[in-house]
Amino acid sequence: MFKLDTSGTYKWPVEFITIDQDGNTADQEFTGIFKRLPREEVIKMSRPVDDNGSSVTVDNLKKLRDLAAKEQKEDVIDEIDDLIDRLTAIKPAEEVLDSDVETITKYLVGWEGVDINGDTSFSPENLRLLLNGVPHIFLKITQAFYQSAMGEHKRKNSKKPRSTGR
């Protein structure tokens, strides 16, 4: 019988590689403690959407600007151009890092197997240090979350459901 787990969090491996000063790589792993989010929230997080649920992309904004230009709505065109500029602007590294920490802490609430200068606790400050120390870890944490949340990855030690013989 299937029993729905309604706990607030779950553990899932985050796998990545590190490279030492000689160029040697080593497989690494820690256990991420992720929030158990409703599907609707996971979907919203995976796509930028506006208040009506439509995808917000530069291409969509350009199409909207073209429509506004046909109707000669200069104030709308200016607003759309401003949005396009903000979406395509290169942000300062500090702002990107702040955004990365904010994004990850929406779904990662803890970890096991991470030691940052002797501190094993999860905090935004330690997450920032991890992101700076292993630049590709943002992608690996995000991949682990989405793979686990959307059932796209089989865990090495997952338990197979027992057959009832029917």
C-alpha positions as CSV (number, residue, x, y, z in Angstrom):
1,M,0.0,0.0,0.0
2,F,1.2,3.5,-0.9
3,K,1.4,5.9,2.1
4,L,1.8,9.6,1.2
5,D,4.7,11.2,3.1
6,T,3.4,14.6,4.3
7,S,6.6,15.6,6.2
8,G,7.9,19.0,5.4
9,T,11.3,18.0,4.2
10,Y,13.2,15.1,2.6
11,K,16.9,14.2,2.0
12,W,18.4,13.9,-1.4
13,P,22.0,13.6,-2.6
14,V,23.7,16.5,-4.4
15,E,26.5,15.1,-6.5
16,F,29.3,17.3,-8.0
17,I,33.0,17.3,-8.8
18,T,35.9,19.3,-7.5
19,I,39.2,20.1,-9.1
20,D,42.4,20.3,-7.1
21,Q,45.4,22.6,-7.9
22,D,46.9,19.9,-10.1
23,G,43.8,19.6,-12.3
24,N,42.7,16.3,-10.7
25,T,39.0,15.8,-10.3
26,A,37.2,14.1,-7.4
27,D,33.6,13.0,-7.2
28,Q,31.8,14.7,-4.2
29,E,28.4,14.3,-2.6
30,F,26.5,15.8,0.3
31,T,22.9,15.3,1.4
32,G,20.6,18.2,0.8
33,I,17.6,18.6,3.0
34,F,14.9,20.0,0.7
35,K,11.5,21.4,1.3
36,R,8.6,19.2,0.2
37,L,6.8,21.7,-2.0
38,P,3.5,21.4,-3.8
39,R,3.7,20.7,-7.5
40,E,2.2,24.1,-8.4
41,E,5.0,25.8,-6.5
42,V,7.7,23.7,-8.2
43,I,6.3,24.5,-11.6
44,K,6.1,28.2,-10.8
45,M,9.8,28.2,-9.6
46,S,10.9,26.5,-12.8
47,R,9.5,29.1,-15.2
48,P,9.3,32.8,-15.0
49,V,5.6,33.7,-15.2
50,D,3.6,36.9,-14.9
51,D,0.5,37.3,-12.7
52,N,-1.7,35.6,-15.3
53,G,0.5,32.5,-15.5
54,S,2.0,33.4,-18.9
55,S,5.6,32.9,-19.6
56,V,7.7,36.0,-19.4
57,T,10.4,35.9,-22.0
58,V,12.3,38.5,-23.9
59,D,10.7,37.1,-27.1
60,N,7.2,37.5,-25.7
61,L,8.0,41.1,-24.6
62,K,9.3,41.9,-28.1
63,K,6.1,40.6,-29.6
64,L,4.1,42.7,-27.2
65,R,6.2,45.8,-28.0
66,D,5.5,45.2,-31.7
67,L,1.8,45.1,-31.0
68,A,2.0,48.3,-29.0
69,A,4.0,50.0,-31.8
70,K,1.3,49.1,-34.3
71,E,-1.2,50.9,-32.0
72,Q,1.3,53.7,-31.4
73,K,1.2,53.4,-27.6
74,E,4.5,55.0,-26.8
75,D,4.0,54.8,-23.0
76,V,3.5,51.0,-23.3
77,I,6.5,50.7,-25.6
78,D,8.7,52.5,-23.1
79,E,7.6,50.2,-20.3
80,I,8.2,47.1,-22.4
81,D,11.7,48.4,-23.4
82,D,12.5,49.0,-19.7
83,L,11.4,45.4,-18.9
84,I,13.6,44.0,-21.7
85,D,16.5,46.0,-20.5
86,R,16.1,44.7,-17.0
87,L,15.8,41.1,-18.2
88,T,18.9,41.3,-20.4
89,A,21.1,43.5,-18.2
90,I,24.3,42.0,-16.9
91,K,24.1,42.1,-13.1
92,P,27.0,42.7,-10.8
93,A,28.4,39.5,-9.4
94,E,27.4,40.4,-5.8
95,E,23.8,40.8,-7.0
96,V,23.8,37.5,-8.8
97,L,25.2,35.7,-5.7
98,D,22.5,37.3,-3.5
99,S,19.9,36.1,-6.0
100,D,21.4,32.6,-6.1
101,V,21.3,32.3,-2.2
102,E,17.7,33.6,-2.2
103,T,16.7,31.1,-4.9
104,I,18.3,28.1,-3.3
105,T,17.0,28.8,0.2
106,K,13.4,28.6,-1.3
107,Y,13.9,24.8,-1.4
108,L,17.2,23.9,0.3
109,V,16.7,24.1,4.1
110,G,19.7,22.1,5.4
111,W,22.5,19.8,4.5
112,E,24.6,16.9,5.9
113,G,28.1,16.2,4.9
114,V,29.2,19.8,4.3
115,D,32.1,21.3,6.3
116,I,32.9,25.0,5.8
117,N,36.0,25.9,7.8
118,G,34.8,23.6,10.6
119,D,31.2,24.8,10.5
120,T,28.7,22.1,9.4
121,S,25.6,24.1,9.9
122,F,23.4,25.3,7.1
123,S,23.0,29.1,6.8
124,P,22.8,31.7,4.1
125,E,26.4,32.7,4.9
126,N,27.7,29.2,4.6
127,L,25.7,28.7,1.4
128,R,27.3,31.8,0.0
129,L,30.8,30.4,0.9
130,L,29.9,27.1,-0.8
131,L,28.7,28.9,-4.0
132,N,31.9,30.9,-4.1
133,G,34.1,27.9,-3.4
134,V,32.4,25.6,-5.9
135,P,31.0,27.8,-8.6
136,H,29.0,25.1,-10.4
137,I,27.3,24.0,-7.2
138,F,24.3,26.3,-7.8
139,L,23.5,24.2,-10.9
140,K,24.0,20.9,-9.1
141,I,21.8,21.8,-6.1
142,T,19.1,23.0,-8.4
143,Q,19.3,19.9,-10.6
144,A,19.1,17.7,-7.5
145,F,16.0,19.5,-6.3
146,Y,14.2,19.4,-9.6
147,Q,15.2,15.7,-10.2
148,S,13.9,14.7,-6.8
149,A,10.7,16.9,-6.9
150,M,9.7,15.8,-10.4
151,G,10.8,12.2,-10.1
152,E,13.3,12.4,-12.9
153,H,16.2,10.6,-11.2
154,K,16.4,7.1,-9.7
155,R,18.2,7.1,-6.4
156,K,21.0,4.5,-6.1
157,N,19.6,3.0,-2.9
158,S,15.9,3.5,-3.5
159,K,13.6,0.8,-2.2
160,K,11.5,-1.0,-4.7
161,P,7.9,-1.4,-3.8
162,R,7.0,-5.0,-3.0
163,S,4.8,-6.8,-5.4
164,T,1.5,-8.1,-4.0
165,G,1.5,-10.9,-6.4
166,R,-1.7,-9.8,-8.1
